[in-house]
Amino acid sequence: MAKIEVKNVYKIFGTDPIDVLPQVKEGATKEKVLEDTGHTVGLDNVSISVEEGETFVCMGLSGSGKSTLIRHLNRLIDPTAGEVIVNGTNVMQLKEKELIEFRKHEMSMVFQRFGLFPHKTVIQNVAYGLEIQGKEIEERNKIAMSQIEAVGLQGFEYQYPSQLSGGMQQRVGLARALATNPGILLMDEAFSALDPLIRSDMQKQLLELQSELKKTIFFITHDLDESLKLGDHIGILNHGRLVQVGTPEDIIMKPADDYVEAFVKDVNRAKVLRARTVMVKPDKFNGKDVKLSESYKVDGDAFIEEFLPKVLQDRSTIVVVDNKGDTMGYITEKELAISLTKTSHNESAKTF
Amino acid sequence: MIKIIKKYINYIYLILFAGLIVISYLSSKRKPDSVTELFTDFGWLNNFPKWLDAPFMVWINDWWRAFSAKYGLIFDAIGYVLLRAYSITKNFLIDVPWPIVVLGVVLLTFYASGKKIGTTIFVGFCTFSIGFLNPRFWDKAIETTTIVFIGILLCLIVGLPVGIAMARNPRVRNAILPVLDLMQVIPSFCYLIPGIILFGLGAIPAIIGIFIYACPPLIRLTDLGIRLVDKEVIEAAESFGANKKQKLWGVQLPLALPNIMQGINQCTMMALAMVVIASMIGTRGLGDEVLLGLQQLNVGSSLEAGLAIVLLAIVFDRITQAYGEKIQERTQPAKKKKAI
C-alpha cells in the first residue's frame, strides 16, 4: 500500500466552491471558470500515489497549484472534494484533535522562506516540534543538538535565525523537520530561495541524508534540474491538472504534451539519462562494425555524462553490464546521438 | 436558510428603513392634519420637513432612564472598585517622599529601556522638572498619573482579549470595528456627561472616558500585529501540530509584541489627552490647573501647567517606547554585521 495517496482531489478557491464543483468536474478550463463564476481552480482532479521511502517531486510553474497540493497532505488546506490517505489514515476524516496528533507524529514540513521563528534561537527552533509533542527540555535539546550537528550547524545553536545566511537558515528548517523523526517530509520549494551554489549544496546534503534515513519525501519545485536530480518520480502540474507522472527518464524521453516539452527542452540530457535507458539490446545490435576489443564497460545505472567523453575520444563502444557483470546491451555513437537529440512528444514514438 | 437571508438582505434593510420613516411620521407632533395633504401641497420639498424626524432622542432617553434605574447598582459597584484602586494608589504615591518617587521612575526607565543611560537621565530630569515648574504640580501630577494608570490597566484588561479575538475571527472583527469607529469619533462630552450620571463627579468618569477614548488604538494594533505575523511562520507552527493556544502564546503574541507595545504607547498618550479634557467635569489633576489658569486669564499659570502635562507625556512616552524597542530587539534581533 502506498504511503501517501491522493485521490481525485479538487480545490476551488472562492465564496461558493461547492456550487462551482460540477462545472469543474465536467472539464471547464481554469480561465472559463474564473470568467463565469469568479472562482479560482487550485487543483483539478489530482491523483497521486507515493511509495514509502521514495522522493516524489511535484513540479510546475508558479500558480500551477503545487503549493496548494502539498498543503492538502497535512491539511493546512481542506480540499473541495477528494480524499487524501496517508499511511492508511484518511486525513479528511480526522477530527481537530486527531489532526493535531497526526501532524505531530506523521509528517513535518520545510518552507520556501524557511518559516523559522524569529524570536527563538536555532536550538529552540529545531526543538519546536518536540516541544509541541510535550518532551522534556533536556531530551529535546539533546535530539535538537544531534540534528543541528547532522546538518553541520554546530556552534550556531544559540544564534537567532536573522543572524544566519539563507542557506544556514534553511538547514535549520531541515533540522527542525527531521527532529521529530517523521516518516514523511514535505518540502515546499525548500531550496528555491537559495542561490545556485548553496542550492546544489543543499540538494547534495538532502540526498546524503535521504540515503541514510529513507524518508518518504514530497518535494515541490519549479526547477526541472532540481526535480530530475532528487526525484524517484516526478509529477508535473499545469493549471491545477496533473499532466504527467513518471520517472525522470520518462519525463525527458516521452514528454506528454507541449507544456512538459517546453520544460524539458533545455535540460542537459547527459546528466539525466542512464546507460540502461539508451542502450540497444544485444539481439538487436548490429555487431559487425564494432571492435569489442576497444570496448568499455559501464554499469547500467551510470549517467551518460560519465562515459560520454570516452566514446567521443576513442570512438569506442560501450558495453552496458548489470551488477553481476553480465552484458545487458551496447551503446555506440548512434545511440548517443539519438538519445541526446531533443525529441518532440509527437515524434518520440519514432525514435524510441 | 442563511443563503436566502443573504440574498434578500438589502430588501430587508429597505423595509426596515421604510418602517422607520413611517414610525417617525406617526410619532411626530408636527405632522400635517392628513396624509393626503402631502400629495396636494408640495411645500415640504423646499425645507426639510419637521415631521420627518426619527425619534431617537426620545428612545435613547427612555432607554437611558430604564437602564440607569435597573443597572445602577452594578455601576455603583464598578465605580466603588475603581475609586478604591484610585485612592489607594494616589495616597500611597503622595505619601511617599518625592525623591523616592523620582528614583522609582528612574529605576523603572533604566530596566525598561534595557539599561540605556541617556533615556534614563532624560526621563529622570523630566520627572523632577514637573515639580520644579511649580511645587503645587507634584501632587496634581500624581493624581493625573494614577487616573491614567488605572485607565490604561482597564484598557489592557479589555483591549488585549478583544484584539486577539478580532485577529482570530473575521466575524468578530466585522462586529467590533464599527464599535471602535464609534468610540473614536463620538465627541468626548457625549460620554463624559452620562458618565457623571452613572458614576458621579471626579476621577471615575475620567477613567471611563479614558477607556472609551484610548482603548480603540490598542485593540486595533493588537489585531493588526497578530494578523501581520508571517503566514509561513504560522503554517510552520501548525504543521508541527501546535494547537490554537500554543500558536497564540508561543508564536503570534511574541511576534506581535512590538505592535502591541506601540498600541500601549498610543493608549497612554490618548489617556493623557483625555484626562485633561476630563478636568472640565471636575476631575482633579494637572488639567485642573490649566482650566484654572484659563478662567483667571492667567497665561503664565496655564502655560506652566500645560508644560507640566507635556513633561508627564514625555515621561510616559519614553518609558513605553524604550520598552517596546527593547522587546523588538529581542524578538527580531538586528542582522549581524558582516566583517569586511
Interface residues (C-beta under 8 A of the other chain):
Chain A: R71 N74 L76 I100 E101 F102 R103 K104 H105 M107 S108 M109 F111 Q112 R113 F114 G115 L116 F117 P118 H119 Y128 G129 I132 Q133 Q159 Y160 S162 Q163 T180 L186
Chain B: D230 E232 V233 E235 A236 A237 E238 S239 F240 G241 A242 N243 Q246 V251 P254 L255 R330 T331 Q332 P333 A334 K335 K336
